[in-house]
Amino acid sequence: MHDMVAMLRQIQAIQFAAIELHLYLNTHPRDQRALEEYNELVCKLEQLEAEYTERYGMLYMLQQSGFPWEWNREPWPWDINYSA
Protein backbone atom coordinates (compact mmCIF):
# COMPACT_ATOMS: atom_id res chain seq x y z
CA MET A 1 0.00 0.00 0.00
CA HIS A 2 2.88 2.38 0.77
CA ASP A 3 4.25 2.06 -2.79
CA MET A 4 0.82 2.75 -4.24
CA VAL A 5 0.38 5.90 -2.15
CA ALA A 6 3.88 7.09 -3.06
CA MET A 7 3.13 6.58 -6.74
CA LEU A 8 -0.21 8.42 -6.47
CA ARG A 9 1.52 11.35 -4.76
CA GLN A 10 4.12 11.47 -7.53
CA ILE A 11 1.37 11.43 -10.17
CA GLN A 12 -0.46 14.23 -8.38
CA ALA A 13 2.68 16.36 -8.10
CA ILE A 14 3.46 15.97 -11.81
CA GLN A 15 -0.17 16.69 -12.72
CA PHE A 16 -0.04 19.89 -10.67
CA ALA A 17 3.19 21.04 -12.31
CA ALA A 18 1.89 20.19 -15.80
CA ILE A 19 -1.35 22.11 -15.21
CA GLU A 20 0.58 25.14 -13.94
CA LEU A 21 2.83 25.09 -17.00
CA HIS A 22 -0.21 24.64 -19.22
CA LEU A 23 -1.74 27.80 -17.75
CA TYR A 24 1.57 29.65 -18.09
CA LEU A 25 1.89 28.62 -21.73
CA ASN A 26 -1.56 30.04 -22.45
CA THR A 27 -0.09 33.50 -21.86
CA HIS A 28 3.52 32.77 -22.89
CA PRO A 29 3.20 30.52 -25.96
CA ARG A 30 6.70 31.33 -27.22
CA ASP A 31 8.54 30.22 -24.08
CA GLN A 32 10.38 27.28 -25.58
CA ARG A 33 11.97 26.16 -22.30
CA ALA A 34 8.57 26.04 -20.58
CA LEU A 35 7.09 24.10 -23.49
CA GLU A 36 9.92 21.57 -23.38
CA GLU A 37 9.45 21.15 -19.63
CA TYR A 38 5.69 20.78 -20.10
CA ASN A 39 6.18 18.07 -22.75
CA GLU A 40 8.65 16.22 -20.50
CA LEU A 41 6.19 16.31 -17.61
CA VAL A 42 3.33 15.05 -19.76
CA CYS A 43 5.51 12.20 -21.05
CA LYS A 44 6.56 11.27 -17.50
CA LEU A 45 2.95 11.49 -16.36
CA GLU A 46 1.79 9.15 -19.10
CA GLN A 47 4.50 6.65 -18.12
CA LEU A 48 3.61 6.79 -14.43
CA GLU A 49 -0.11 6.48 -15.12
CA ALA A 50 0.50 3.44 -17.32
CA GLU A 51 2.72 1.88 -14.66
CA TYR A 52 0.14 2.58 -11.95
CA THR A 53 -2.63 1.05 -14.06
CA GLU A 54 -0.53 -2.05 -14.70
CA ARG A 55 0.33 -2.50 -11.02
CA TYR A 56 -2.80 -1.38 -9.20
CA GLY A 57 -5.66 -1.06 -11.68
CA MET A 58 -7.39 1.73 -13.51
CA LEU A 59 -6.64 5.22 -12.27
CA TYR A 60 -9.29 7.02 -14.31
CA MET A 61 -12.75 5.99 -15.33
CA LEU A 62 -12.15 6.59 -19.05
CA GLN A 63 -9.28 4.24 -19.77
CA GLN A 64 -9.09 1.13 -21.85
CA SER A 65 -9.68 -1.95 -19.74
CA GLY A 66 -8.27 -5.42 -19.90
CA PHE A 67 -10.54 -8.43 -19.56
CA PRO A 68 -12.40 -8.80 -17.30
CA TRP A 69 -13.65 -5.25 -16.67
CA GLU A 70 -11.14 -3.68 -14.26
CA TRP A 71 -12.77 -0.47 -13.05
CA ASN A 72 -14.32 -2.10 -9.98
CA ARG A 73 -10.98 -3.41 -8.73
CA GLU A 74 -10.37 -2.20 -5.18
CA PRO A 75 -9.19 -0.02 -3.63
CA TRP A 76 -10.69 2.74 -5.71
CA PRO A 77 -8.36 5.75 -6.04
CA TRP A 78 -10.57 7.91 -3.82
CA ASP A 79 -10.78 5.21 -1.12
CA ILE A 80 -7.04 5.13 -0.46
CA ASN A 81 -5.84 6.36 2.94
CA TYR A 82 -3.11 8.85 2.01
CA SER A 83 -1.90 9.20 5.59
CA ALA A 84 -0.62 5.61 5.63
N, C-alpha and C positions, 0 to 999 in steps of 0.2 A: 504494500500500500504506500510506503514511503516513496518508492521510486515513481509511482504513478502521480502522487501529489507533486513531487519535484518536477516531473515532466510537464504537468498542467501549469505550474507556476512559470516555467520557462516559456511555454506557449503563450501564456497571458502577457508576459513581459514583452515578448517579440511582437505580439499583436498590438500592444499599446504603442510601442515605438514605431511600428509600420503605419498605424493610423495617424500618429502625430506628424510623421514625415509626409504622409498623403495630404494632410491638411496644409502643411507648409508648401508643398509643391503646387497646390492650387493657386497660391499667390506668388510663387517663385519658380515658374515652370522651366526656367533656363539654368537653374542651379544643378549643374551636372554631377557634382559630388553628392548632393542630397539624393538625386535620382539613382545614382549607383548604389548608395547605401540602402535606399528603399528597395531596390530590386534584390539586393543581397538578403535583406530581411525577409522579403516575401518568399524567396527560394528556401531559406532556412526554415521558415514557418511551414511551408508545404512539406518539407522533409520530416519535421518533427510531428506534424499532424498525421502523416502517413505512418510513421513509426508508432505513434500512440495508438492509432486505429488497429494496427497489426498486433500490438501487444495487449491492449485493453478493451478494444471494441470501438464502436463508432463514437466519434466526438461530436458530430453535428447530425442533425436529423436528415439533412439532404446530402447524403453521401451514397455512393454505390455500396451495396451490401453483398457479402458472400452468402452462400447457402449453408444453413437456413438463415432466415431473416435475423439480423444481428442487433437491431436497434433496441430490443428489450433486454439485452445482456446487462447484468448489474455488476457494479454499481453504476447508476446513471451519473453523468458528469455533475449534475447539480446536487446529488446526494452524497458527494464525497466530503468527508470531514477534513478541511484544510488545516486544522490545527494539529493534526496528528504528525 
